[in-house]
Amino acid sequence: LYARAGECAIDILREKLSYFGKITIIVYLRRQDMFCESSYNQNIKFSKWCGDFVDQMNHLDTLKYNYLEILDVWEKYFGKDGLIVRAFERSSLYGEDVIMDYQKILGLKEKVSTNNYRINEKIPDELVEFKRFINHVPYQFPSLRSEINDSLCLLETKSFGCIPYHMPKTFYRTIVNEGRLVNLEISIKYLNNNKLFKKDFKSEEEIIFLEDIHEKVISNIRAICNSVFQPNPNLSNIEPYVGAILIKGCLLMCAKYGVKPEFNVELLGEVLIEADRKLHRDLDFFRNQFNRLKGMC
């Protein structure tokens, strides 16, 4: 809200809620490195973003990981005692669950947990880069977004065997240096000197970065391409248009990484031609509908 619309939006919200009297803002903060990783995954999944990690961090207006700046704005309109600051980490949450933690703050007795609401799962790490290259491909967005994301689950991948960080090491160093200072100030100002996060940032040696497992990345790209380019019964029921988007995404990714895939030219040609026919049929349909409506007007 603050990132998109500025302080005025929070001020308007305060005025609208003033009818109810005392208002308390409950905020859950995720450690900055984890927040950035999650945001990158979600943006690749739900948008047409095709830039790299650092580009996204520099351009998305909702990526505000200076939490002190955000909290100070909310404090300005709701007061310091009107803020409850919580860490979004299992070890800090009541029952190690964010919904149960929220219910406890509200004094509710219901025992509902996130296990009842597992939605909006992240893209598997092995498919994030492929989805980024799919985002380069022109298609009807966002109408086909869900179909494309669902089709990713039908592909074979080569497991990384770990949960890597997509951010480069240089960016991680910046996040750690800035984050520690900000989190210390938050603990002093809003948490009575209690630490914001129980688990501190890891050292670089404890983290596996995507840039460190290049061979596994290339092996995974080959597995994805084989799943798309070779006959795959899992993809037999998807729309030809979606199949063509997967093919084009693979070709772009192969070009970027210098991978030479093996594929059946005739099979790929048939998929691309059928997709092209469907696209033209769709265009003809909408053109006819438009002309009919224009005639009625």
C-alpha positions as CSV (number, residue, x, y, z in Angstrom):
1,L,0.0,0.0,0.0
2,Y,2.7,2.4,1.0
3,A,5.0,1.4,-1.9
4,R,2.3,1.8,-4.5
5,A,0.4,4.8,-3.3
6,G,2.5,6.6,-0.8
7,E,1.7,7.9,2.7
8,C,-1.6,9.5,1.6
9,A,-3.0,6.0,1.1
10,I,-2.3,5.1,4.7
11,D,-3.7,8.4,5.9
12,I,-6.9,7.7,4.0
13,L,-7.1,4.2,5.5
14,R,-6.7,5.6,9.0
15,E,-9.5,8.0,8.4
16,K,-11.8,5.3,7.1
17,L,-11.0,3.0,10.0
18,S,-11.4,5.8,12.7
19,Y,-15.1,4.9,12.9
20,F,-14.1,1.7,14.8
21,G,-12.0,3.5,17.4
22,K,-8.6,2.1,18.4
23,I,-6.9,0.3,15.5
24,T,-4.0,-2.1,15.8
25,I,-1.7,-2.9,12.9
26,I,-0.2,-6.4,13.0
27,V,2.8,-6.8,10.6
28,Y,4.7,-9.9,9.8
29,L,8.2,-9.4,8.6
30,R,10.2,-12.0,6.7
31,R,14.0,-12.0,6.9
32,Q,15.1,-9.8,4.0
33,D,17.0,-12.4,2.0
34,M,14.1,-14.9,2.2
35,F,11.6,-12.1,1.3
36,C,13.6,-11.2,-1.8
37,E,13.9,-14.8,-2.9
38,S,10.2,-15.4,-2.4
39,S,9.3,-12.2,-4.2
40,Y,11.4,-13.1,-7.2
41,N,9.7,-16.5,-7.4
42,Q,6.2,-15.1,-7.2
43,N,6.9,-12.3,-9.7
44,I,8.3,-14.8,-12.3
45,K,5.3,-17.0,-11.7
46,F,2.5,-14.4,-11.9
47,S,3.8,-11.7,-14.3
48,K,5.6,-11.4,-17.6
49,W,8.8,-10.3,-15.9
50,C,11.8,-11.6,-17.8
51,G,14.7,-9.6,-16.3
52,D,17.3,-11.1,-13.9
53,F,17.2,-11.1,-10.1
54,V,18.9,-7.7,-9.5
55,D,16.8,-6.0,-12.2
56,Q,13.7,-7.1,-10.5
57,M,14.9,-5.9,-7.1
58,N,15.7,-2.5,-8.6
59,H,12.4,-2.0,-10.5
60,L,9.5,-3.5,-8.6
61,D,7.9,-0.8,-6.5
62,T,6.5,-3.3,-3.9
63,L,10.0,-4.6,-3.0
64,K,10.7,-2.6,0.1
65,Y,13.1,-4.5,2.3
66,N,14.0,-1.5,4.5
67,Y,11.4,-2.5,7.0
68,L,12.2,0.3,9.4
69,E,11.2,2.8,6.7
70,I,7.8,1.1,6.3
71,L,7.2,0.7,10.0
72,D,7.9,4.3,10.7
73,V,5.3,5.4,8.1
74,W,2.6,3.2,9.8
75,E,3.6,4.5,13.2
76,K,3.2,8.0,12.0
77,Y,-0.5,7.4,11.4
78,F,-1.4,4.7,13.9
79,G,1.1,5.3,16.7
80,K,3.9,3.2,18.1
81,D,1.5,1.4,20.5
82,G,-0.7,0.6,17.5
83,L,1.9,-1.7,15.9
84,I,2.5,-5.3,16.7
85,V,5.6,-6.5,14.9
86,R,6.1,-10.2,14.4
87,A,8.8,-12.2,12.6
88,F,7.6,-14.5,9.8
89,E,9.7,-17.5,10.8
90,R,8.5,-20.8,12.2
91,S,10.6,-20.7,15.4
92,S,9.0,-17.3,16.3
93,L,5.4,-18.2,15.5
94,Y,2.9,-19.6,18.0
95,G,2.6,-23.3,17.0
96,E,5.2,-22.6,14.3
97,D,2.2,-21.5,12.1
98,V,1.3,-18.0,11.0
99,I,-2.5,-18.5,11.1
100,M,-2.4,-20.0,14.6
101,D,-0.1,-17.1,15.6
102,Y,-2.6,-14.5,14.2
103,Q,-5.5,-16.2,16.0
104,K,-3.6,-16.1,19.3
105,I,-3.0,-12.4,18.9
106,L,-6.7,-11.9,18.3
107,G,-7.7,-14.1,21.2
108,L,-9.6,-16.6,19.0
109,K,-10.0,-20.2,20.1
110,E,-10.3,-21.8,16.6
111,K,-7.4,-24.1,15.8
112,V,-7.0,-23.5,12.0
113,S,-3.5,-23.8,10.6
114,T,-1.8,-23.2,7.2
115,N,-2.1,-26.9,6.7
116,N,-5.7,-26.3,5.9
117,Y,-4.9,-23.6,3.3
118,R,-1.9,-24.6,1.2
119,I,-2.4,-22.3,-1.8
120,N,-0.1,-20.2,-4.0
121,E,2.8,-22.6,-3.7
122,K,6.1,-21.3,-5.2
123,I,7.4,-22.6,-8.6
124,P,10.0,-25.4,-8.0
125,D,13.5,-23.9,-8.1
126,E,14.3,-26.1,-11.1
127,L,11.6,-24.4,-13.2
128,V,12.0,-20.7,-12.2
129,E,14.6,-20.0,-14.9
130,F,12.5,-21.7,-17.6
131,K,9.4,-19.7,-16.6
132,R,11.5,-16.5,-16.9
133,F,12.3,-17.4,-20.5
134,I,8.7,-18.3,-21.2
135,N,7.9,-14.7,-20.1
136,H,9.9,-13.5,-23.1
137,V,7.4,-15.3,-25.4
138,P,4.4,-13.2,-26.6
139,Y,1.1,-14.7,-25.6
140,Q,-2.3,-13.8,-24.4
141,F,-1.5,-12.5,-20.9
142,P,-2.9,-13.0,-18.3
143,S,-5.6,-15.4,-19.8
144,L,-3.2,-18.2,-20.4
145,R,-1.1,-17.6,-17.3
146,S,-2.7,-20.4,-15.2
147,E,-2.5,-22.9,-18.1
148,I,1.1,-22.2,-18.6
149,N,1.9,-22.5,-14.8
150,D,0.0,-25.7,-14.6
151,S,1.8,-27.1,-17.6
152,L,5.1,-26.6,-15.8
153,C,4.1,-29.3,-13.3
154,L,3.9,-31.8,-16.1
155,L,7.5,-31.5,-17.1
156,E,10.4,-33.7,-16.1
157,T,13.3,-31.9,-14.3
158,K,16.7,-32.8,-12.9
159,S,16.6,-32.1,-9.2
160,F,19.2,-29.6,-7.8
161,G,19.3,-31.7,-4.6
162,C,19.2,-28.4,-2.6
163,I,17.3,-25.2,-2.3
164,P,19.6,-22.6,-3.9
165,Y,19.5,-18.8,-3.7
166,H,18.7,-17.2,-7.1
167,M,20.2,-13.9,-6.0
168,P,23.9,-13.4,-6.8
169,K,26.4,-13.4,-3.9
170,T,27.1,-9.7,-4.4
171,F,23.5,-8.9,-3.8
172,Y,23.3,-11.1,-0.8
173,R,26.2,-9.2,0.8
174,T,24.3,-6.0,0.4
175,I,21.1,-7.4,1.8
176,V,23.0,-8.8,4.9
177,N,24.9,-5.5,5.6
178,E,21.8,-3.3,5.3
179,G,19.4,-5.8,6.8
180,R,21.4,-6.3,10.1
181,L,21.5,-2.5,10.7
182,V,17.8,-2.1,10.0
183,N,16.7,-5.1,12.1
184,L,18.8,-3.9,15.0
185,E,17.0,-0.5,14.9
186,I,13.7,-2.2,14.7
187,S,14.5,-4.4,17.8
188,I,15.4,-1.3,19.7
189,K,12.5,0.9,18.6
190,Y,9.6,-1.6,18.4
191,L,10.6,-4.8,20.3
192,N,12.1,-3.6,23.5
193,N,15.6,-4.7,22.4
194,N,14.4,-8.2,21.6
195,K,15.9,-9.6,18.4
196,L,13.6,-9.4,15.4
197,F,14.6,-12.7,13.9
198,K,15.8,-15.6,16.0
199,K,17.8,-17.0,13.0
200,D,20.3,-14.5,11.7
201,F,21.6,-14.3,8.1
202,K,23.7,-17.3,7.1
203,S,27.3,-16.9,6.0
204,E,27.9,-17.3,2.3
205,E,29.6,-20.6,3.0
206,E,26.4,-22.0,4.4
207,I,24.3,-21.1,1.3
208,I,24.2,-22.7,-2.1
209,F,23.9,-20.1,-4.8
210,L,22.5,-20.9,-8.3
211,E,25.8,-19.5,-9.7
212,D,27.7,-22.2,-7.8
213,I,25.9,-25.2,-9.4
214,H,26.2,-24.3,-13.1
215,E,26.6,-28.0,-14.1
216,K,23.4,-28.9,-12.4
217,V,21.6,-26.0,-14.0
218,I,22.7,-27.2,-17.5
219,S,21.7,-30.8,-16.7
220,N,18.3,-29.5,-15.6
221,I,17.9,-27.5,-18.8
222,R,18.5,-30.6,-20.8
223,A,15.9,-32.5,-18.8
224,I,13.3,-29.8,-19.4
225,C,14.1,-29.7,-23.1
226,N,13.8,-33.4,-23.4
227,S,10.4,-33.3,-21.7
228,V,9.2,-30.6,-24.1
229,F,10.9,-31.6,-27.3
230,Q,10.5,-35.4,-27.1
231,P,7.1,-37.2,-27.2
232,N,5.6,-36.7,-23.7
233,P,2.2,-38.2,-22.7
234,N,1.9,-35.7,-19.9
235,L,1.7,-32.9,-22.5
236,S,-0.7,-34.7,-24.8
237,N,-3.8,-32.9,-23.5
238,I,-2.5,-29.3,-23.3
239,E,-3.5,-26.7,-25.9
240,P,-1.2,-26.6,-28.9
241,Y,-0.8,-22.9,-28.3
242,V,0.5,-23.6,-24.8
243,G,2.8,-26.3,-26.2
244,A,4.2,-23.9,-28.7
245,I,4.9,-21.4,-25.9
246,L,6.9,-24.1,-24.0
247,I,8.9,-24.9,-27.1
248,K,9.7,-21.2,-27.7
249,G,10.7,-20.8,-24.1
250,C,13.0,-23.8,-24.3
251,L,14.7,-22.5,-27.5
252,L,15.3,-19.1,-25.9
253,M,16.8,-20.7,-22.8
254,C,19.0,-23.0,-24.9
255,A,20.3,-20.1,-26.9
256,K,21.1,-18.2,-23.7
257,Y,22.9,-21.1,-22.0
258,G,24.6,-22.5,-25.1
259,V,22.7,-25.9,-24.9
260,K,22.2,-27.9,-28.1
261,P,18.9,-29.8,-27.6
262,E,17.9,-32.9,-29.5
263,F,14.5,-32.6,-31.1
264,N,12.3,-33.9,-33.9
265,V,12.0,-31.1,-36.4
266,E,8.8,-32.4,-37.9
267,L,7.1,-32.9,-34.5
268,L,8.0,-29.5,-33.3
269,G,7.0,-28.0,-36.6
270,E,3.6,-29.6,-36.4
271,V,3.0,-28.2,-32.9
272,L,4.1,-24.7,-33.9
273,I,2.0,-24.8,-37.1
274,E,-1.1,-26.0,-35.3
275,A,-0.6,-23.3,-32.7
276,D,-0.3,-20.7,-35.4
277,R,-3.5,-21.9,-37.0
278,K,-5.3,-21.7,-33.6
279,L,-4.0,-18.2,-33.1
280,H,-5.3,-17.1,-36.5
281,R,-8.7,-18.8,-35.9
282,D,-8.9,-16.9,-32.6
283,L,-8.0,-13.7,-34.3
284,D,-10.6,-14.3,-37.1
285,F,-13.2,-15.1,-34.4
286,F,-12.6,-11.9,-32.5
287,R,-12.4,-9.9,-35.7
288,N,-15.8,-11.2,-36.8
289,Q,-17.3,-10.5,-33.4
290,F,-15.9,-6.9,-33.4
291,N,-17.3,-6.2,-36.9
292,R,-20.7,-7.6,-35.9
293,L,-20.8,-5.4,-32.8
294,K,-19.6,-2.4,-34.8
295,G,-22.4,-3.0,-37.3
296,M,-25.0,-3.1,-34.4
297,C,-23.7,0.2,-33.1
